[in-house]
């Protein structure tokens, strides 16, 4: 519940409480007033009763005096007369000016005054005349009728008071009924309001406490953010001031049509000011074309204007030979509000080294080409003498075997084996040279077909070793089909060659697609892995096994020249890829090569 809702609910509760309190007060007030009215009516009735007895007693005293023919007890009669007058005055004070009783009381009052006159006359007559005189009997009869009228009038007045008493008694009973109801309601509503106020006050307290906590957390976060920004500003200022690159912030200067006509130096670091041979404070506020007008001829001014107008960043390495500046710069520019930030560095030295490096690379390329040419020519020219050595060895073994003896035969066999190894080495060298020299024909190649061709070439060895293959679906790549056949053939041949003697070879070929930016080009590459369960190798040799003529085993254990994996590395490099190997002694090895995805 929010504060406004709580205030409305509080005001509503107070109004309800006031209304119920007013009703309760009014009910109690009515009860008190009605009770007072009933008491007032009861007093009038009592006075009427008392007053009714007085004329009757007076009449009885007079009648006794007549019967006894005596003046009567004047003292008692006087007391009765005084009592009638007293009760009459008291009743008059009770009734006052009440219009509902005044007329009846006036009639009663008139009757009482007549009775008083008749009573005085009777007393005088009894004192001077015979009680049985004619005049006495007339007055006595008048007195009796008058007493009857007085009693009748009093009865009517009492009946009227009884009606009023009944009415006000009903009102009192009604007030008695509603008084506890209103009081209980008042108590219940008051307790409800108290509970409501307590619950909502507690709720508001918790909300305020939570808000205060949240605000404190936000304040802490804000302070932390302010501190972070202050730290970041100090860091950026430190980087800005200590950067080895020139950093300049420009504001665009526009003409009346809104077109950029110049740029104003807004901020510049020490490294940036060195190019202009001016102090930082001298440059700030100056116009770009006033300081270096050559930026327009060099194309930089238009490039900066395009950055501000399009928001597209600019980067270029360019040669600047204007305004007494002769250097190469690597320049970057990004939009900043209605201006831009330019970072640049002097790469003149790097350019010189780059030219030297390119020259060295050309020299190395020429040297490698000459070396490959020499290796090819040497390998090619060595084949003829080697064939003659092998031919003459065969003739010696066939024609003069019996004359040479056992030692001579052994020398012939050793010579022939050495010649055979030399032939294999020359063939491998020629193959390695051919991989580098032969012009490559690239096209879309299905590696599944390449794999089938390689397996077909190795069919005899596969059947001999009873090898088993697990092959994934291979991708299409852009490459030289002949070289790729040789690549897979060499790798599978190695897996077969270095199989364990007590276990049938199991070769797994798997494929995955990954992003491998360390190859020089950030692109998606096919990761192709050929794993086996052969003898494996020590991981410390995983780099050198791709070097030319590197062997991890003796010639008596496993045949080979140490050129096969070097050829594989050369083929993968020709396809802008890379190759690597992993091995565990006694458990197997895996060779993984990466080729760009088509």
Secondary structure, 3 states (H helix, E strand, C coil): CCHHHHHHHHHHHHHHHHHHHHHHHHHHHHHHHHHHHHHHHHHHHHHHHHHHHHHHHHHHHHHHHHHHCCCCCHHHHHHHHHHHHHHHHHHHHHHCCCHHHHHHHHHHHHHHHHHHHHHHHHHHHHHHCCCCCHHHHHHHHHHHHHHHHHHHHHHHHHHHHHHHHHHHHHHHHHHHHHHHHHHHHHHHHHHHHHHHHHHHHHHHHHHHHHHHHHHHHHHHHHHHHHHHHHHHHHHHHHHHHHCCCEEEEEEEEECCCCCEEEEEEEEECHHHHHHHCCCHHHHCCCEHHHHCCHHHHCCHHHHHHHHHHHCCCEEEEEEEEECCEEEEEEEEEEECCCEEEEEEEECHHHHHHHHHHHHHHHHHHHHHHHHHHHHHHHHHHHHHHHHHHHHHHHHHHHHCHHHHHHHHHHHHHHHHHHHHHHHHHHHHHHHHHHHHHCCCCCEEEEHHHHHHHHHHHCHHHHHHHCCEEEECCCCEEEECHHHHHHHHHHHHHHHHHCCCCCCCCEEEEEEEEEECHHHCCCCEEEEEEEECCCCCCCHHHCCHHHCCCCCCCCCCCCCCCCCHHHHHHHHHHHCCCEEEEEEECCCEEEEEEEEECC
